Amino acid sequence: MTQAPTPTADTVRRLVRSLLKEGGDGNGGPEVRPVTEDREHTWWIGGRYVLRLARDREASVRRRRELRLRDVVRPEVPVAVPTSVAHGDWAPGLAYTLDTRVPGGTADEYDVSALGEADLAGLLGGLRAVPVRQAEALGVPRTAPRSLEALRRMAVHAAERLAAADEFDAARLHQLTPPGAAQLAAQPGTAVLTHHGLTGAHVVVSADGRVRGILDWTAAALGDPAEDIAGLAVAVGSPAAVRAATLAGYGARPCLRGLWLARCDTVIRLTDRLEGRTGGSLPLLRTQLRRVWEPILLERVTDFKEDDPEP
């Protein structure tokens, strides 16, 4: 397999010059710089655009599908979805999109206000409003719901190692019992369009706490709505995520399922990072763990009737 080229500032400048006619950094175009040092495939272009370069052919398929999906999602949600001003291939078979930059910071920088929670409720409700068949026609894949019990067992072992490192109280995982995990299993027929990649970096928040946009739709899937509730718990904290999901019309089961997906995931991720299996920012992983363990009113897992109404 041919090694994919690594983009450089010169690569990006040449591409941008062919797309934009703007002055900027003295080299015949706007200033270009990577979004972060470890993200060599995502670049700020001046103050108005972001250039995203696919790493491989699989990512290129997702990038091209994202262009079509964003046009479908945009009218359904109350927050901005990036618009592409240009797209094509930056290397043979490798796609790029040049998108408008959504102004604001991230959920890792700003807290979400009550109005921001209403924005997130509109996001969840808008995604649920997209017809499944329409999303399938765009090539959006289906994903099977994860086993919460299997995830719980992994998190219990990870929590014991975190406790040994004085990072976490492993007894907190005892709140989720095997019967509780069984009660919170995903229900048949509840698949909806999900962003499936919500993180603090993908939730654009203004200084007043309003949610202004949602970035990076390449991981979108048809599946368990609790995955997006879990993503929001990691991004903005469990109380805000559950309030937003409740405003969107979701009942106790998907809210609690999303909460526990997020709690188990963050315990496992921090353990993997501390033990050297993965990379990532330790302060951010610790912050995410703290966010998802914030207490909520639905803490106590109760019995659910089989005919409980869910969206």
WOVENTA-V162928 format. One record per residue. N is the residue number from 1. PHI is phi in whole degrees, -180 to 180 (none if undefined). D_LAST is the distance of its C-alpha to the last C-alpha in Angstrom with 1 decimal. Layout:
n/phi/d_last
N/PHI/D_LAST
N/PHI/D_LAST
This chain:
n/phi/d_last
1/none/45.6
2/-71/46.7
3/-68/45.9
4/-69/43.7
5/-66/45.6
6/-95/44.9
7/-69/44.4
8/-120/47.0
9/-59/47.5
10/-66/49.9
11/-57/47.5
12/-66/44.9
13/-60/47.6
14/-62/48.8
15/-65/45.4
16/-67/44.6
17/-59/48.0
18/-76/47.3
19/-106/44.0
20/-122/44.9
21/-116/48.1
22/-133/48.1
23/-77/50.7
24/-179/49.9
25/-94/51.3
26/86/54.8
27/-113/54.1
28/87/53.0
29/-176/49.3
30/-69/46.8
31/-63/46.7
32/-125/44.7
33/-158/43.5
34/-64/41.0
35/-59/38.0
36/-141/39.0
37/-63/42.0
38/-96/39.9
39/-120/37.8
40/-76/40.5
41/-108/38.1
42/-132/36.5
43/-131/38.9
44/-77/39.1
45/-117/41.1
46/59/42.7
47/-107/40.4
48/-113/38.3
49/-134/37.0
50/-133/35.8
51/-106/36.9
52/-118/34.9
53/-111/36.9
54/-70/35.4
55/-80/37.2
56/-151/37.2
57/-69/36.2
58/-65/32.8
59/-65/32.0
60/-65/33.4
61/-61/30.9
62/-65/28.0
63/-66/29.7
64/-69/30.2
65/-66/26.6
66/-59/25.5
67/-57/27.6
68/-73/25.8
69/-66/22.3
70/-61/23.1
71/-66/24.1
72/-78/20.7
73/-74/18.7
74/-50/21.3
75/-71/20.5
76/-93/16.7
77/-118/17.3
78/-88/19.5
79/-116/21.5
80/-71/24.3
81/-118/24.1
82/-54/27.6
83/-110/29.6
84/-86/32.2
85/-99/35.7
86/-164/37.2
87/-156/36.4
88/170/38.4
89/-114/40.2
90/-93/42.0
91/-149/43.7
92/-52/43.9
93/78/40.5
94/-113/38.9
95/-83/36.5
96/-136/36.4
97/-133/34.4
98/-105/35.9
99/-111/33.2
100/-68/33.5
101/-84/33.2
102/-84/30.4
103/-69/32.4
104/134/31.7
105/-98/31.7
106/-120/29.2
107/-67/26.9
108/-79/29.7
109/-104/32.1
110/-123/30.3
111/-76/28.0
112/-88/24.9
113/-85/25.2
114/-61/22.8
115/-67/22.6
116/-65/22.0
117/-63/19.0
118/-65/17.7
119/-61/18.6
120/-68/16.6
121/-62/13.5
122/-64/14.3
123/-62/14.8
124/-63/11.4
125/-67/9.8
126/-66/12.6
127/-64/12.1
128/-66/8.6
129/-78/10.5
130/-71/13.3
131/-60/13.6
132/-59/13.9
133/-64/17.2
134/-65/18.6
135/-66/18.1
136/-62/19.7
137/-64/22.5
138/-82/23.3
139/94/23.8
140/-66/20.8
141/-78/20.9
142/-93/18.5
143/-125/18.6
144/-74/18.2
145/-61/16.5
146/-76/19.3
147/-80/20.8
148/-68/20.4
149/-66/23.4
150/-63/25.5
151/-66/24.7
152/-59/25.5
153/-62/28.9
154/-63/29.7
155/-68/28.9
156/-60/31.0
157/-65/34.0
158/-65/33.5
159/-63/33.3
160/-63/36.6
161/-72/38.2
162/-65/36.9
163/-63/38.3
164/-64/41.6
165/-91/41.6
166/60/40.9
167/-106/37.7
168/-164/35.1
169/-89/35.0
170/-61/33.9
171/-65/33.2
172/-65/30.0
173/-68/28.4
174/-68/29.3
175/-62/26.3
176/-99/24.2
177/-93/25.7
178/-55/25.3
179/-63/23.5
180/-65/21.2
181/-63/20.5
182/-65/19.9
183/-63/17.4
184/-95/15.4
185/-63/15.6
186/-61/12.7
187/-89/10.9
188/-62/11.8
189/76/9.9
190/-106/7.5
191/-64/10.1
192/-137/9.9
193/-70/13.0
194/-123/14.1
195/-66/17.4
196/65/18.3
197/-154/21.4
198/-72/20.7
199/-138/23.8
200/-57/25.9
201/-70/28.0
202/-95/25.2
203/-105/23.9
204/-87/26.6
205/-125/27.2
206/-88/30.0
207/-63/32.5
208/-87/30.8
209/90/27.6
210/-79/25.5
211/-87/23.5
212/-98/25.4
213/-170/24.2
214/-128/22.6
215/-103/25.1
216/56/25.5
217/-101/22.8
218/-72/24.9
219/-95/22.7
220/-53/19.5
221/-151/17.8
222/-94/15.0
223/-178/13.5
224/-74/12.0
225/-63/10.1
226/-63/12.0
227/-64/15.1
228/-73/14.7
229/-64/14.1
230/-63/17.2
231/-60/19.0
232/-68/18.5
233/-60/19.8
234/-68/22.8
235/-79/23.3
236/-126/23.0
237/100/22.8
238/-63/20.4
239/-59/20.4
240/-66/19.6
241/-65/16.9
242/-69/15.1
243/-62/15.7
244/-64/14.4
245/-65/11.1
246/-66/10.9
247/-61/12.0
248/-78/9.3
249/101/6.7
250/-83/6.3
251/-88/7.9
252/-63/11.3
253/-61/11.0
254/-65/9.8
255/-65/12.0
256/-68/14.9
257/-62/14.6
258/-62/15.0
259/-59/17.7
260/-77/19.6
261/-59/19.4
262/-66/21.0
263/-65/23.5
264/-66/24.7
265/-58/24.9
266/-70/27.0
267/-63/29.3
268/-67/30.0
269/-64/30.5
270/-66/33.0
271/-62/34.9
272/-60/35.2
273/-69/36.5
274/-66/39.0
275/-94/40.2
276/82/40.8
277/-83/38.4
278/-137/36.5
279/-99/37.3
280/113/35.6
281/-79/36.4
282/-63/36.9
283/-59/36.4
284/-67/33.0
285/-63/31.9
286/-68/33.1
287/-64/31.3
288/-62/28.0
289/-61/28.6
290/-63/29.3
291/-60/26.2
292/-76/23.8
293/-95/25.8
294/-63/25.6
295/-69/24.6
296/-133/21.4
297/-71/20.7
298/-95/18.3
299/-57/21.2
300/-83/21.6
301/-73/19.6
302/-114/19.2
303/-69/18.6
304/-110/15.1
305/-74/15.0
306/-64/13.9
307/-101/12.0
308/-56/10.1
309/-71/6.8
310/-132/3.8
311/-60/0.0
